[in-house]
């Protein structure tokens, strides 16, 4: 075991720089989001979100040092143990947690609270990576796939129990990892088709129209094409599956989904639906971003975010402040930062010499991507309002620390990549 | 097996970013709607209505001023927990009315959920004081202060005009872009004619506010704010005391009094009877009152001094005399027999010279004079000769300001009519006509039509011995200002100044010993006047007409009085004119019996 604490030469400074840039910009924007011109405020004011965020950032720096100091094999070795601990924590939350904003996902530590669900993200990533990286793991084995799905569905289900739907569906981002590691794209395709169908079910009020279209398509496909038994059978099976899916979506939407999520889905497909009510957030968010124009209104000059027209303006809707104050140019910078960052992580993941590190790298990329896509998509009306933070930009300690840990474990592994045996 | 998957993942990541940037480009750069919505959200646009200019009389007495009133505006988006029953109680509305108001508001073109839109208008100061404390109970409702017109006295309504909300048609026609729906605009009288000077310039203040509507300071430190500029005050030549006295005398009568200061053309009073109280056409009851007034059978909105076209009657003989002298068809000493077989006459005269003929209003004399004028024997054909004569005659008569509008500073002035050869061609459908067909114009009857302001201007022209300034109400726009340029211009008649002394003598004689001696003669002032009794279709009484100026030398006031259906000019009109002169020159009458005579006599 070669302890090499000084790894500064091997750390991926591109990623560190991007991280620092995003955290810094995030901090400034948090100040802008809560800034009140009439009060004489400082960005360091601890009563403001910006002041507290700075403290969280300081803590994150400590965490980074801790991650780098700890032996690289620690993460792989203890992955399952962490995983077990976090599952227990998630299980306990409904009993010992405190409720914040409709979600009972917090465990109080003094005046600060932490959200175990945030940490479940990187822990699950480690567990998934360890499984994929284990000797003799084959993606085409149903048993192995089963294990992976259990690994991601367990925290997902427990988090849904806390009514934190947004954080729960983040775990679906692991499908990208599975895909990269050899899972048949069929599952992804089916998943995306399901989502499309779900939206169709929402748009088309009477599902019998959809059934009719599927029926017609089936008949046409059978008539025009090879008419062997296998093809007809699989087509018919597929059509039946679709019909069943529509029916079950209909059922889920009307009977299972909480009312607010149902409304958010409804709001997504119909932008004019209830703009003063359920669509208020999206409407105001789009107004804030849209009013930024090309160059924006200028730092601290936004009106929509700081005057509370946009809700949650320093957490989930932080992108509104960027869009409003820095316009399309600012949005371009942020989106570009994320895309470059994501590509860099994929690049890092691909250069790993073992499967564990690569799978973990893809987990990191997928989780960041999912947050990025859903969060910004939500603020510009391309995705339903699902409360998940924009990594590094949104205010909040748990999220920042969780994303920091997520990233820096990868950077730690990457720094030692030449020391591991090739196991790919 | 997994080749290319890395690339697929990377492409998907990049693609999502690209989709976001395209979408962002659409909502941020291409779609300006969001910027407007944001402004509507956070920027409260407060209009500061300018003060409309005040209107003063010639002695700087205030006639028209402004008084605050309040509109209630609502920002629908901000309305929360609206208790309509409570609202109705506070504002004194029925639920049905309230529902109607909301419905009306929502169909208006400028209606927006995010912007203040007017719900109730024109609450008076008193009403507003009552509801002001309750306004806090209704989030989203704001009061917008502006001003409405108020009047010191219920007089001068037709000359002042009124102010009301701009009509949809006028708003559509307004190319200047100055007006917005709901703006007030002068609709008639001085308010309309001097709208541009009176209206001032509106100011706008932009204020920032948060989602709860709490103000967060000015927008960009007031960079875009503009102060309202008050409209110019108007200083009129009206003597409001004289005006009120005139209206007092005209009570119960139809007709007009126009008094002018000859030396300047400033109108001292402009009485139209019957009239109305201008305060009726302000505030919330404007529409209902307007309907009432405009449907009144006595037509109080009809501004008689400018709009009523009458035959002038005998006052016209003075113009005839001037014309004849200028044409040299008579001299002041020409005597003509009062031959009552050609045309009827009155009084006990037989063979007067020009001054006597005017003093006695001798009809045969002026019949003869007009014949001499029209048939001067330029050509042998009596038809052609009359045509040439009439052409000349028309030129002289119209030079006194008859036959076309004078251009007073009020809208809707009428032309009157002084016939031309072309006019008679039309009237006789191109059949021949000559003097014997048209002689009634000799005594101010027939086709002649004049407007009371023209009669007063005529009196002023004689008072000035041959010229006039176009009569006007406003002598100064703004303090120490000037009138409009066209009112500082002298208009000379086509008659030599020397002939006017004859008219002055004759008019003095009318009052001293002629038809005006009983009711127009004043002990201290030499009044020059001329009576007129204009034929009316029986059973209606004749119209009573009098023009005058006083004193004879350096005249201070020229006046015309026209009282409809009141018989001889020597009675109602002469009395009123002389009382007005007394009031203006001496401050009041020393002849209470004449005043009583005017007020109590029914002139039937």
Interface residues (C-beta under 8 A of the other chain):
Chain A: X36 X37 X38 X176 X179 X180 X181 X182 X276 X284 X286 X287 X288 X289 X290 X291 X292 X293 X294 X303 X304 X306 X307 X308 X309 X323 X324 X327 X328 X331 X332 X335 X336 X338 X339 X342 X343 X346 X350 X362 X365 X369 X372 X373 X376 X377 X380 X382
Chain B: X1 X2 X5 X6 X9 X10 X13 X14 X16 X17 X19 X20 X21 X23 X24 X25 X27 X28 X29 X31 X33 X34 X35 X37 X38 X39 X41 X42 X43 X77 X113 X208 X209 X210 X211 X212 X216 X217
